[in-house]
Amino acid sequence: MTRIQSYAVGEWVDGAGTGTTLYDAVTGEEIGVASSEGLDFGAMLDFGRRTGGPALRRLTFHQRARMLKALAQYLTARKEEFYRVSSFTGATRGDSWIDIDGGIGTLFAYASRGRREFPDETFYVDGGPEALSKGGSFIGRHICVPLEGVAVQINAFNFPVWGMLEKLSTAFLAGMPSLVKPATVTCFLTEVVARAIVESNILPAGSFQLVCGSAGDLLDHLGGQDTLAFTGSAATARQLRSSPAILEHNVRFNQEADSLNFSMLGPDAVAGSEEFDLFIKEVAKEMTVKAGQKCTAIRRTLVPASLVDDVARALGKRLAGVKVGNPSLEGVRMGPLAGRSQRRKTNTEKLRRATELLYGGADSLDVVGADPEKGAFFPATLLYTGAPFEHSEPHDIEAFGPVNTVMPYDTLDEAIELAKLGKGSLVGSLFTARDEVAREVALGTAAYHGRLMIVNRHSAKESTGHGSPLPHLVHGGPGRAGGGEEMGGVRGVLHYMQRTALQGAPQTLTAVTNEWSKGAAERLDRVHPFRKYFEELEIGETLVTHRRTVTESDVVNFAGISGDFFYAHMDDVAARESLFERRVAHGYFVLSAAAGLFVDPAPGPVLANYGLEGLRFVKPVYIGDTIHARLTCKQKTIKEDREGQIPQGVVHWDVEVRNQDNEPVAVYTILTLVRQLRGLDLASSDQQLERALVSEAPAELSPTTRVARTEPGSAPVRVN
C-alpha cells in the first residue's frame, strides 16, 4: 500500500510501523498509510533553527514576499492535480476551490502585503519615535525581528491546503521556518501540495518541513524561540497548551478552535424582504459547503419568534434542493464528511435530546452515485429549540457537520444574549436593512466574536460570505474559539516576530533602524536633494529652504483657486470672534507654499509625488507670518521592478514647516518616487555635467548654497 511520506531534514521519508490507514471519503477505498514513527523531531526542529532560520533572516521582507509570489504562481499552474486528490476528501469542486484557491490566494495576498506594507529590510519598525527626555537626546523606538526558532503548525482535517498555506505565508514572510503537521485523515492531500512546494525549489532549505502522521514527542522539543499554532478542537487545544515544554519555555501559542457561530435574522427582515432571502441562502450554504465541516460554519440560527415558521419552511425547501452524493457527478452540491469516523463526532444525538427535528435526519439521506454505507455521508439536519435560554445543549455542543439549530428571540436584547451564550465564537453574521439594528448587535456581541459580518441588500452582491476568513482580516475569536488570531494583514506576520523596545540617542537609533528620527544628525549638501538619484540620497540628508512671507493676496488668491471661502480665512469680524482671533491662511495653502519652497522645478530624478502621511497643522499661520520648510530624508524603499517601468524607489521625507519664531506650524511626511541610477548612462548626460560643476564650484558661487544652512539666518555649512 502507498505510504504517505513526511519531508524531514531535506528528504522525503517513510514512517515506520503500521501507521494509520487513510480512506477515500466517497467510496471507502483505501488510499494509503500515514505514519511518523521513526522521525527524529528534535533533529527536524534543529534543522529548521540552524539551516532554515538563518537563511530566511538574511532575506528582507521584499525578498521573502517575492518568493511567496513565485510559489503561489507555481502552485496555481498545478492546482488541477490538487483538485483531483481533493475529491478523495469528499470535497465538491466548490469545496476544493475554497481550500486550494483560498490557500494559494492567501500566498498571493501576503506576497503583495509584504512588498507594500513592510520595508525592504530584515526587520520592521513598529510605530514612530517616543519622546523620553525633555531635551530630545534620549528617545525610544520599537522594532520587530524574527524569532529564531521554528513555527510549528498543527492543522485541522477540513482544510488540508488552506490551513497549511495560511500559516506558512505569515510565518515565512516574518522570517521563521515552518514545520507543518496536518491532520492525519486528509494529510494525503497536504502531501501532494507539499511535494509541489519542495519541487519548486523556491523556498530556502530548512524553511519548510512536513509531518504526516502522529505528532509524537514533537512538542517536547520546543523552546522559547519556537511558536505553536493550532487549529482544531478545543479539547485537543487544551492538551497541547498544557504540554510541559509549552509551559516551561512560555512557547508562543496561537489557538483557533471550532466554535458555535451564529447567524441572526434582524427583526425587520420579514418574509419576502431581500434580507430574508439572503439570510436563507447563506444559512443553507453554510450548512452544506464542505458538508458543514468548517470551523466558521453556522451552528446557531437566531430568528424573531414571529418568523420561525417562515424560516423553517424556507430553509427546508432550500435544503431539499441540495443533491448529496459523489462530488464528481454533475449537480452534486454536498459530498460526504472527511471520513467515516467523523459521522460519530457530529454529536447530533446529544443535540436531539434538547431539540426537535425541522428537516433532515438519518431517514432523509439520499445519496447519488455512491454507497452511503461505504462513504462518509451524513444528511443535512435542521433542528429547533423553542426555549433556547432553558436548554444549554445548543450553546455547548457543536455538531461538526451539516447540522444547525434554529432558536427564537422576542427582543433584540434577547438575540444579543443568545449570541453570547456560545461563550466565544470565530464569526457571527446579521442580516438586517436597519443600520441602528446593525450598530446595536455589533457593539453588543463584538466582545464574544472574532469577526462579524453584517449583510443587507447593498453589500450582498460583493459579500465574501459568513464562513470565509480573509487574509486582510483577523481569523480567531475569544473564549471557546481559542483566544487567538491569525492573518489580519500585518498582525498575522508580527505574531512570529519579537517586538523589542530600543532606547538611546536619536542618531544611534537612526543607525539601527535605517529610519531618521528627529534629533539625529542632518547632512546638508550644496546639491539639492531632488537632483539626486535614489542610490545617492542618504538617510538624514536635509534641505532648509529660504523664507516666504504670507500676504493677504496669497490668502485671497488661494480661496479663489480652491473655492475654500471658510470664514476664518476671509471674514475679519468672524475671525476675530473665533478661536483664531484674526484671519489665518488656509492649511493647504501652507502645504502648497512649502512645496514651492523645497521643490526643484527642473526635470530630474524625482518622478512624482507618491503621497502624504501623518499631516498635522500644529499652529495657525497668520497673514504677515513668514514661513520656511525643513525637508529631511527619513526612509528609502526600493520598488519592485516591473516590465516597462523605470527603476525607482520610494523616498519618505520628514517635513516641518516653521514660522518666523522657528515654531512648527505643519508637520508631515511626503513620499516621492525617485529614479534609480540602474540603467542610466550618466556619463553622457547633461545632468551629470551640471552635478560635476556644482560639486567643483566654490560654495559662495553655487546656486544651491541656500540649502546648506542649519537655520535661516545662520552661516552656510559646507559639506565635502
C-alpha distance (Angstrom), angle and dihedral (degrees) to the residues before:
residue distance angle dihedral
M1 . . .
T2 3.81 . .
R3 3.78 114.3 .
I4 3.79 115.7 -141.7
Q5 3.78 104.3 -135.4
S6 3.79 134.8 -142.5
Y7 3.81 124.7 -141.4
A8 3.79 107.4 -131.7
V9 3.81 131.9 165.3
G10 3.80 91.1 -10.8
E11 3.83 97.5 -49.2
W12 3.80 139.3 92.5
V13 3.81 108.1 -120.1
D14 3.80 138.2 -179.5
G15 3.77 118.7 -127.2
A16 3.78 117.8 -124.7
G17 3.80 128.3 -123.0
T18 3.78 131.1 35.8
G19 3.80 94.8 -55.9
T20 3.80 126.3 -178.2
T21 3.79 120.8 -47.7
L22 3.80 113.8 -132.7
Y23 3.80 124.1 -150.2
D24 3.78 139.7 -157.4
A25 3.82 103.5 -107.0
V26 3.82 91.1 -145.1
T27 3.80 103.8 45.1
G28 3.79 102.1 18.4
E29 3.82 90.4 -127.3
E30 3.79 119.1 146.4
I31 3.81 115.4 -100.6
G32 3.77 103.1 -179.9
V33 3.78 147.2 -63.7
A34 3.79 126.6 -84.1
S35 3.76 123.1 -159.2
S36 3.80 134.6 158.4
E37 3.77 93.8 -172.8
G38 3.79 110.9 134.4
L39 3.81 95.9 24.8
D40 3.79 114.1 133.0
F41 3.79 100.6 -135.6
G42 3.79 92.4 -178.1
A43 3.81 89.9 56.3
M44 3.80 91.2 47.7
L45 3.79 92.1 53.3
D46 3.79 91.1 45.0
F47 3.81 90.2 51.2
G48 3.79 90.4 52.5
R49 3.81 92.6 47.6
R50 3.81 97.0 44.8
T51 3.80 101.2 35.0
G52 3.78 111.5 17.9
G53 3.79 98.6 37.7
P54 3.83 98.6 52.5
A55 3.81 91.0 44.8
L56 3.80 91.8 53.3
R57 3.79 95.0 43.6
R58 3.81 90.6 55.5
L59 3.81 88.5 61.3
T60 3.78 124.9 78.9
F61 3.80 123.9 -126.5
H62 3.79 89.4 -102.1
Q63 3.80 93.2 52.4
R64 3.79 91.4 48.8
A65 3.81 90.3 46.5
R66 3.80 91.3 53.8
M67 3.80 89.0 52.4
L68 3.80 90.2 52.7
K69 3.79 90.0 51.5
A70 3.80 92.0 49.3
L71 3.81 90.2 48.7
A72 3.81 91.7 49.5
Q73 3.80 90.1 51.9
Y74 3.81 91.3 48.0
L75 3.81 92.8 51.0
T76 3.80 92.5 45.0
A77 3.79 90.0 59.3
R78 3.82 89.8 55.1
K79 3.77 102.5 38.9
E80 3.83 96.5 109.2
E81 3.80 87.9 69.9
F82 3.80 88.7 50.6
Y83 3.82 89.9 51.1
R84 3.80 90.9 52.9
V85 3.79 92.9 53.5
S86 3.81 91.7 40.8
S87 3.81 89.5 63.8
F88 3.82 88.1 67.0
T89 3.83 87.8 65.6
G90 3.81 89.6 60.1
A91 3.79 93.8 -103.2
T92 3.78 121.9 148.3
R93 3.78 119.4 -139.6
G94 3.80 88.5 -95.3
D95 3.81 91.8 48.5
S96 3.80 90.6 50.8
W97 3.79 90.8 49.2
I98 3.80 90.1 58.8
D99 3.79 91.9 49.5
I100 3.82 102.5 37.4
D101 3.79 104.6 29.0
G102 3.78 89.5 35.8
G103 3.79 90.6 55.8
I104 3.79 94.6 45.4
G105 3.80 89.5 45.2
T106 3.80 89.3 55.9
L107 3.81 89.3 55.1
F108 3.81 89.2 52.3
A109 3.81 91.3 47.1
Y110 3.80 94.3 52.9
A111 3.79 91.6 42.9
S112 3.79 87.2 58.1
R113 3.81 96.0 42.4
G114 3.78 90.7 47.7
R115 3.79 91.1 60.2
R116 3.81 96.4 39.1
E117 3.81 103.9 39.1
F118 3.79 104.5 28.7
P119 3.80 128.6 62.0
D120 3.79 125.1 -112.5
E121 3.80 86.7 -103.9
T122 3.79 137.7 101.1
F123 3.82 90.5 -116.0
Y124 3.80 138.2 41.9
V125 3.79 126.3 -125.2
D126 3.79 107.8 -141.7
G127 3.79 113.8 -152.8
G128 3.77 131.1 -29.4
P129 3.81 132.3 -61.1
E130 3.80 118.3 -63.5
A131 3.80 116.5 -141.1
L132 3.81 109.1 -128.3
S133 3.80 101.1 166.5
K134 3.78 138.2 42.5
G135 3.79 95.2 -123.1
G136 3.81 95.2 45.0
S137 3.81 95.6 -121.9
F138 3.82 92.7 115.8
I139 3.82 118.9 50.8
G140 3.78 140.2 157.9
R141 3.79 133.9 -130.1
H142 3.79 135.2 176.3
I143 3.78 124.0 -133.3
C144 3.80 130.0 -177.9
V145 3.81 119.7 -146.2
P146 3.83 129.5 179.9
L147 3.77 116.5 -91.3
E148 3.81 109.5 -113.3
G149 3.77 97.3 -129.5
V150 3.79 137.4 72.6
A151 3.81 127.1 -76.2
V152 3.80 104.6 -131.3
Q153 3.81 110.7 -159.5
I154 3.80 122.2 -167.0
N155 3.79 110.4 -171.6
A156 3.80 136.8 -165.4
F157 3.81 125.9 -109.4
N158 3.81 96.2 -118.9
F159 3.83 96.7 68.7
P160 3.82 107.6 32.4
V161 3.83 92.8 165.0
W162 3.80 106.6 29.5
G163 3.79 92.0 44.0
M164 3.80 91.0 56.3
L165 3.81 98.5 41.7
E166 3.80 94.6 43.2
K167 3.80 92.8 57.8
L168 3.80 94.7 35.6
S169 3.81 92.6 54.6
T170 3.80 95.5 55.8
A171 3.81 96.1 41.0
F172 3.80 93.0 46.2
L173 3.80 93.2 48.5
A174 3.81 88.8 49.8
G175 3.81 90.4 53.4
M176 3.83 101.2 -106.7
P177 3.82 125.5 126.7
S178 3.81 116.3 -124.1
L179 3.79 131.5 -133.1
V180 3.81 106.2 -166.2
K181 3.80 122.1 -157.0
P182 3.84 110.4 -178.2
A183 3.80 123.3 -167.0
T184 3.79 107.2 -84.2
V185 3.82 97.9 -128.5
T186 3.85 93.1 67.1
C187 3.80 100.5 20.7
F188 3.81 91.1 114.6
L189 3.81 88.8 75.0
T190 3.81 92.2 46.5
E191 3.81 88.9 51.3
V192 3.82 92.2 54.9
V193 3.80 91.7 53.1
A194 3.81 91.6 42.5
R195 3.81 89.9 55.1
A196 3.78 89.5 55.5
I197 3.81 89.9 49.7
V198 3.80 91.2 53.0
E199 3.81 93.9 42.5
S200 3.80 90.7 53.1
N201 3.82 88.7 66.8
I202 3.80 87.8 -152.5
L203 3.80 100.5 120.0
P204 3.82 119.9 70.2
A205 3.80 117.5 -103.5
G206 3.78 112.3 -85.4
S207 3.80 94.9 19.2
F208 3.82 93.8 102.4
Q209 3.81 131.1 38.1
L210 3.80 132.5 162.5
V211 3.80 134.1 -150.0
C212 3.81 117.8 -164.3
G213 3.78 110.6 -171.2
S214 3.77 133.7 19.5
A215 3.81 121.6 -2.0
G216 3.82 88.6 -131.8
D217 3.78 111.6 179.0
L218 3.82 93.4 -22.5
L219 3.80 94.3 123.5
D220 3.80 92.2 52.5
H221 3.81 89.1 69.0
L222 3.81 97.6 53.2
G223 3.79 119.8 116.6
G224 3.77 138.4 -169.3
Q225 3.82 94.8 -82.0
D226 3.82 94.0 51.4
T227 3.79 126.1 88.3
L228 3.79 132.7 -150.2
A229 3.80 123.0 -152.8
F230 3.80 117.8 -175.5
T231 3.80 133.7 -173.5
G232 3.79 118.4 -174.7
S233 3.76 143.0 63.9
A234 3.80 123.4 -4.1
A235 3.82 90.2 -126.5
T236 3.82 92.9 57.3
A237 3.80 90.3 44.3
R238 3.81 90.7 56.3
Q239 3.81 90.3 53.5
L240 3.80 91.9 49.8
R241 3.78 94.1 45.7
S242 3.81 91.5 53.3
S243 3.82 94.5 52.1
P244 3.82 110.1 129.6
A245 3.81 94.2 -124.8
I246 3.82 91.3 50.2
L247 3.79 90.9 52.4
E248 3.80 97.1 39.7
H249 3.81 96.8 48.9
N250 3.82 97.9 31.4
V251 3.79 89.4 -124.8
R252 3.80 110.4 -161.3
F253 3.82 103.3 -106.9
N254 3.80 126.2 -168.4
Q255 3.79 118.1 -171.3
E256 3.78 127.9 -168.0
A257 3.80 108.8 -179.9
D258 3.78 134.8 -176.9
S259 3.78 111.5 -94.0
L260 3.79 144.9 -174.4
N261 3.78 98.3 -102.2
F262 3.80 119.8 -170.0
S263 3.77 137.3 -145.7
M264 3.79 118.0 -162.0
L265 3.78 130.1 -157.9
G266 3.79 109.1 -146.9
P267 3.81 118.6 -123.9
D268 3.81 89.8 -114.8
A269 3.83 95.4 53.6
V270 3.80 98.5 91.3
A271 3.80 124.7 172.9
G272 3.79 110.1 -70.5
S273 3.79 95.0 29.7
E274 3.79 120.0 117.0
E275 3.81 91.2 -118.9
F276 3.82 91.2 53.9
D277 3.80 91.8 53.1
L278 3.80 91.9 46.0
F279 3.80 90.0 50.8
I280 3.81 93.4 52.0
K281 3.79 91.9 48.3
E282 3.82 92.9 49.3
V283 3.80 96.3 46.7
A284 3.81 92.2 49.1
K285 3.79 91.3 46.6
E286 3.80 93.5 50.5
M287 3.81 90.4 49.5
T288 3.81 93.4 54.3
V289 3.84 107.5 30.6
K290 3.82 106.3 104.3
A291 3.83 85.1 -2.9
G292 3.79 88.9 -72.2
Q293 3.80 91.9 -63.1
K294 3.79 96.8 133.1
C295 3.77 126.0 115.8
T296 3.82 86.8 -136.4
A297 3.82 97.3 48.0
I298 3.82 119.7 127.4
R299 3.81 109.7 -99.1
R300 3.83 100.2 163.5
T301 3.80 123.3 42.7
L302 3.81 114.2 -164.1
V303 3.79 115.4 -157.7
P304 3.83 135.6 173.0
A305 3.81 106.5 -99.4
S306 3.80 91.3 -121.9
L307 3.81 90.8 57.5
V308 3.82 100.5 47.3
D309 3.82 94.5 101.7
D310 3.80 92.4 47.2
V311 3.81 91.2 49.1
A312 3.82 93.2 46.6
R313 3.80 92.3 51.8
A314 3.79 94.3 45.3
L315 3.82 94.7 46.6
G316 3.81 92.0 45.7
K317 3.80 90.8 52.4
R318 3.79 92.1 47.0
L319 3.82 94.1 48.1
A320 3.80 91.5 46.7
G321 3.79 88.1 62.5
V322 3.82 93.0 57.2
K323 3.81 110.0 101.8
V324 3.83 112.2 -145.6
G325 3.79 122.4 -156.5
N326 3.78 147.0 71.4
P327 3.84 105.9 4.9
S328 3.80 91.2 -143.7
L329 3.81 91.2 67.8
E330 3.77 121.1 90.3
G331 3.77 114.2 -105.2
V332 3.81 96.3 22.0
R333 3.79 107.9 131.3
M334 3.80 101.2 173.6
G335 3.76 127.7 42.1
P336 3.81 130.9 -171.9
L337 3.77 129.1 -70.6
A338 3.80 115.6 -85.8
G339 3.80 92.7 -95.4
R340 3.79 141.7 -3.3
S341 3.79 90.7 -108.3
Q342 3.81 87.7 62.8
R343 3.80 91.3 67.6
R344 3.81 89.4 70.1
K345 3.79 91.1 50.4
T346 3.79 98.9 57.8
N347 3.83 89.4 90.6
T348 3.80 89.4 -149.9
E349 3.80 94.3 142.6
K350 3.80 91.2 56.4
L351 3.79 89.8 52.5
R352 3.81 92.5 47.5
R353 3.82 89.6 64.7
A354 3.80 90.2 68.8
T355 3.82 100.4 30.1
E356 3.78 143.5 50.6
L357 3.79 126.4 -127.2
L358 3.79 117.4 -104.6
Y359 3.80 98.4 170.2
G360 3.79 139.6 -2.6
G361 3.76 127.1 7.4
A362 3.80 130.9 162.1
D363 3.81 94.2 -62.0
S364 3.80 91.8 57.5
L365 3.80 96.1 61.6
D366 3.80 110.3 121.6
V367 3.81 112.2 171.3
V368 3.81 123.4 -163.6
G369 3.80 120.0 -148.8
A370 3.81 98.2 -6.0
D371 3.79 142.9 71.2
P372 3.84 108.2 -103.0
E373 3.80 90.7 -153.3
K374 3.80 95.5 53.5
G375 3.78 95.6 39.6
A376 3.80 127.1 61.4
F377 3.80 96.1 -110.5
F378 3.78 123.2 157.2
P379 3.81 129.0 178.0
A380 3.78 124.9 -115.1
T381 3.80 103.9 -103.7
L382 3.80 126.4 -163.5
L383 3.81 116.5 -168.7
Y384 3.81 133.7 -174.5
T385 3.77 135.4 -153.3
G386 3.79 118.2 -171.5
A387 3.81 93.6 -165.4
P388 3.81 105.9 45.9
F389 3.82 93.3 165.0
E390 3.81 91.8 53.8
H391 3.81 98.7 47.3
S392 3.80 116.9 59.6
E393 3.81 96.6 -175.9
P394 3.84 97.1 88.5
H395 3.81 88.8 50.9
D396 3.81 95.1 45.3
I397 3.81 107.6 33.9
E398 3.77 120.4 67.8
A399 3.77 116.9 -158.8
F400 3.80 101.0 -155.5
G401 3.77 97.0 -149.6
P402 3.82 140.7 53.4
V403 3.81 92.4 -38.5
N404 3.81 127.0 123.4
T405 3.80 135.8 168.8
V406 3.81 123.5 -143.4
M407 3.83 115.7 -146.0
P408 3.82 128.5 -174.6
Y409 3.80 127.2 -136.1
D410 3.81 131.2 -169.9
T411 3.81 101.4 -160.9
L412 3.78 135.3 22.8
D413 3.81 89.2 -113.4
E414 3.80 88.5 58.2
A415 3.80 90.9 49.1
I416 3.80 90.8 52.7
E417 3.81 91.3 49.5
L418 3.81 90.8 50.2
A419 3.79 90.6 51.1
K420 3.80 89.7 53.6
L421 3.82 93.8 49.8
G422 3.81 87.9 79.4
K423 3.83 85.2 77.2
G424 3.78 93.9 -134.1
S425 3.79 128.4 -15.6
L426 3.78 140.7 -168.5
V427 3.79 95.5 -126.2
G428 3.76 144.4 0.1
S429 3.79 129.7 -172.2
L430 3.78 135.2 -156.5
F431 3.79 129.1 -163.5
T432 3.80 112.7 -158.3
A433 3.80 140.4 130.5
R434 3.79 92.4 -150.1
D435 3.82 116.1 88.8
E436 3.81 92.4 -160.4
V437 3.81 88.7 59.5
A438 3.80 89.9 48.5
R439 3.80 91.1 52.3
E440 3.81 94.3 48.0
V441 3.79 94.5 47.9
A442 3.82 94.7 42.7
L443 3.80 94.5 51.0
G444 3.79 91.6 40.3
T445 3.82 96.3 52.6
A446 3.82 105.6 26.9
A447 3.82 94.5 94.9
Y448 3.81 89.1 61.7
H449 3.81 99.8 44.5
G450 3.78 137.7 61.7
R451 3.81 94.2 -151.0
L452 3.79 135.5 14.8
M453 3.81 123.7 -162.7
I454 3.81 116.3 -160.7
V455 3.79 113.8 -167.2
N456 3.77 133.7 -170.3
R457 3.79 135.4 153.4
H458 3.81 91.0 -82.2
S459 3.82 97.6 56.5
A460 3.80 101.1 30.7
K461 3.79 97.6 87.5
E462 3.81 93.1 61.4
S463 3.81 98.8 27.5
T464 3.79 113.5 127.8
G465 3.80 91.5 -147.1
H466 3.78 140.7 -107.6
G467 3.79 95.4 -81.5
S468 3.81 101.9 44.7
P469 3.82 117.7 102.9
L470 3.79 110.8 -158.9
P471 3.81 129.5 -152.8
H472 3.81 89.5 -127.2
L473 3.83 93.0 59.4
V474 3.78 133.2 52.8
H475 3.79 117.1 -96.7
G476 3.78 114.9 -154.5
G477 3.74 139.3 62.0
P478 3.82 145.4 -144.8
G479 3.79 129.9 -91.5
R480 3.78 116.4 5.1
A481 3.83 88.9 5.4
G482 3.80 86.8 72.7
G483 3.79 105.8 -101.2
G484 3.81 92.8 -107.5
E485 3.78 139.4 114.1
E486 3.77 132.3 -142.9
M487 3.80 130.5 -174.9
G488 3.80 113.0 -7.9
G489 3.79 93.8 150.6
V490 3.80 111.9 -91.2
R491 3.82 90.9 5.2
G492 3.80 93.4 68.4
V493 3.80 92.2 52.8
L494 3.80 94.6 48.4
H495 3.82 89.6 57.1
Y496 3.82 86.6 75.3
M497 3.79 94.6 47.8
Q498 3.79 135.2 76.2
R499 3.79 115.3 -122.8
T500 3.80 108.9 -145.0
A501 3.79 127.9 -175.0
L502 3.79 114.8 -135.0
Q503 3.79 123.0 -159.3
G504 3.77 126.5 -170.1
A505 3.77 148.3 89.0
P506 3.83 116.0 -32.0
Q507 3.81 91.6 -116.7
T508 3.80 92.4 50.9
L509 3.79 93.5 49.4
T510 3.79 90.2 45.7
A511 3.81 88.3 56.3
V512 3.82 90.7 49.4
T513 3.80 98.0 45.6
N514 3.82 101.2 32.4
E515 3.80 85.6 -132.3
W516 3.79 120.2 110.5
S517 3.81 117.3 -120.0
K518 3.77 124.6 -162.7
G519 3.81 109.1 -94.4
A520 3.80 94.1 34.6
A521 3.80 121.4 117.9
E522 3.79 117.4 -71.8
R523 3.78 122.2 -149.0
L524 3.81 114.8 -145.3
D525 3.79 119.3 -163.4
R526 3.79 136.5 -178.8
V527 3.81 89.5 -129.3
H528 3.79 111.9 81.9
P529 3.83 108.7 -115.8
F530 3.81 90.6 -128.1
R531 3.83 87.5 62.3
K532 3.81 90.5 61.1
Y533 3.77 128.6 90.5
F534 3.79 121.3 -124.9
E535 3.81 94.9 -97.2
E536 3.80 92.5 49.0
L537 3.78 96.8 55.2
E538 3.78 115.8 95.6
I539 3.79 128.1 -152.8
G540 3.81 106.5 -102.4
E541 3.81 95.0 26.9
T542 3.81 105.1 148.0
L543 3.78 138.4 -163.0
V544 3.81 120.2 -163.2
T545 3.78 110.1 -166.9
H546 3.77 134.6 -148.9
R547 3.81 119.2 -98.0
R548 3.78 133.9 -93.4
T549 3.80 126.6 -163.5
V550 3.81 114.4 -141.7
T551 3.81 112.4 -129.2
E552 3.79 133.8 -167.3
S553 3.79 87.9 -111.2
D554 3.81 89.2 58.4
V555 3.81 90.8 55.2
V556 3.81 95.1 44.3
N557 3.81 93.6 45.8
F558 3.81 92.7 47.8
A559 3.80 90.5 50.3
G560 3.79 89.0 52.7
I561 3.78 93.7 48.4
S562 3.81 97.0 42.8
G563 3.79 99.7 33.9
D564 3.81 89.7 -128.7
F565 3.81 106.0 138.0
F566 3.82 96.3 161.6
Y567 3.79 110.2 166.1
A568 3.82 94.7 -118.0
H569 3.80 88.7 64.1
M570 3.80 101.1 38.8
D571 3.82 112.3 22.1
D572 3.84 114.9 73.6
V573 3.80 94.8 -169.1
A574 3.79 96.3 45.8
A575 3.80 91.5 44.1
R576 3.82 91.3 53.7
E577 3.81 89.2 53.4
S578 3.81 92.6 48.6
L579 3.78 131.2 81.0
F580 3.83 88.2 -93.7
E581 3.85 92.7 60.7
R582 3.81 90.7 -153.3
R583 3.81 139.1 27.1
V584 3.80 117.6 -62.0
A585 3.79 134.1 -162.6
H586 3.78 119.3 -105.7
G587 3.79 112.2 -93.0
Y588 3.79 90.1 -131.1
F589 3.78 90.0 51.4
V590 3.81 87.4 57.2
L591 3.83 89.1 53.1
S592 3.79 91.6 47.1
A593 3.79 92.7 47.3
A594 3.81 90.1 48.5
A595 3.79 90.1 52.6
G596 3.77 88.6 51.6
L597 3.79 88.6 54.3
F598 3.79 98.5 50.2
V599 3.82 105.6 28.0
D600 3.80 116.9 99.6
P601 3.82 103.5 -142.2
A602 3.80 102.3 -154.7
P603 3.82 121.9 91.2
G604 3.78 110.7 -88.8
P605 3.80 144.6 129.0
V606 3.83 94.4 -46.5
L607 3.80 105.4 93.6
A608 3.79 103.6 179.1
N609 3.79 148.2 -24.6
Y610 3.81 104.5 -93.8
G611 3.79 100.5 -170.8
L612 3.78 149.0 -61.2
E613 3.82 128.5 -106.0
G614 3.77 138.9 -172.8
L615 3.80 97.7 10.9
R616 3.80 116.0 -177.0
F617 3.81 127.9 171.8
V618 3.79 98.9 -150.0
K619 3.82 100.7 174.0
P620 3.82 133.0 17.3
V621 3.79 120.2 -107.4
Y622 3.80 112.3 -138.8
I623 3.78 129.8 -157.7
G624 3.79 104.8 -85.9
D625 3.80 95.4 30.4
T626 3.79 117.9 128.2
I627 3.79 118.1 -137.8
H628 3.79 137.0 -171.7
A629 3.81 133.0 177.2
R630 3.76 134.7 -127.6
L631 3.83 115.4 -155.2
T632 3.82 120.2 -170.3
C633 3.81 129.1 -179.2
K634 3.80 101.6 -119.1
Q635 3.80 106.5 170.3
K636 3.81 140.5 -5.5
T637 3.80 129.0 -151.4
I638 3.80 126.1 -180.0
K639 3.81 113.6 -132.9
E640 3.77 118.6 -133.3
D641 3.79 114.1 -98.5
R642 3.78 115.4 -107.5
E643 3.76 128.5 -173.2
G644 3.79 111.1 -88.0
Q645 3.80 93.2 8.0
I646 3.79 123.7 122.9
P647 3.84 109.4 -114.8
Q648 3.79 104.5 -102.1
G649 3.77 147.7 152.7
V650 3.79 138.5 -150.2
V651 3.80 117.1 -110.7
H652 3.80 119.7 -162.4
W653 3.81 112.5 -150.3
D654 3.78 122.3 -162.9
V655 3.81 107.1 -140.9
E656 3.77 129.4 -165.5
V657 3.79 121.2 179.1
R658 3.82 111.0 -160.0
N659 3.80 134.8 -171.9
Q660 3.80 131.1 -134.0
D661 3.82 90.2 -78.8
N662 3.81 89.4 55.3
E663 3.82 90.3 -112.2
P664 3.84 118.5 144.0
V665 3.79 111.9 -109.7
A666 3.82 98.4 171.6
V667 3.81 132.0 15.5
Y668 3.79 127.2 -174.6
T669 3.78 146.4 129.9
I670 3.78 121.7 -109.3
L671 3.78 124.1 -163.3
T672 3.78 123.2 -147.6
L673 3.77 132.0 -173.4
V674 3.79 106.6 -128.4
R675 3.77 126.2 -169.6
Q676 3.78 119.3 -117.9
L677 3.79 124.3 -130.3
R678 3.81 90.2 -123.5
G679 3.77 111.6 112.6
L680 3.80 95.4 12.8
D681 3.80 125.3 119.4
L682 3.79 97.1 -148.3
A683 3.78 94.4 169.1
S684 3.80 90.5 74.5
S685 3.78 98.0 39.9
D686 3.77 127.0 105.5
Q687 3.76 88.4 -136.2
Q688 3.79 91.9 60.3
L689 3.80 89.2 54.1
E690 3.78 91.4 49.2
R691 3.80 91.4 49.9
A692 3.78 91.2 49.8
L693 3.79 91.9 51.0
V694 3.79 92.1 49.1
S695 3.78 92.4 50.2
E696 3.83 91.3 50.7
A697 3.82 98.2 42.6
P698 3.81 121.2 96.9
A699 3.76 110.7 -97.4
E700 3.79 93.2 -119.2
L701 3.84 89.9 58.0
S702 3.79 96.5 45.6
P703 3.82 115.1 108.9
T704 3.82 89.2 -141.4
T705 3.80 98.4 51.5
R706 3.80 87.4 113.7
V707 3.82 91.4 72.8
A708 3.79 93.2 61.0
R709 3.79 98.6 76.3
T710 3.76 127.5 109.3
E711 3.82 91.3 -148.5
P712 3.82 133.5 -2.6
G713 3.76 108.6 -80.9
S714 3.80 95.8 22.0
A715 3.79 125.7 114.1
P716 3.82 118.6 -83.5
V717 3.79 116.5 -94.8
R718 3.81 111.3 -141.1
V719 3.76 116.2 -151.9
N720 3.81 118.9 -163.4
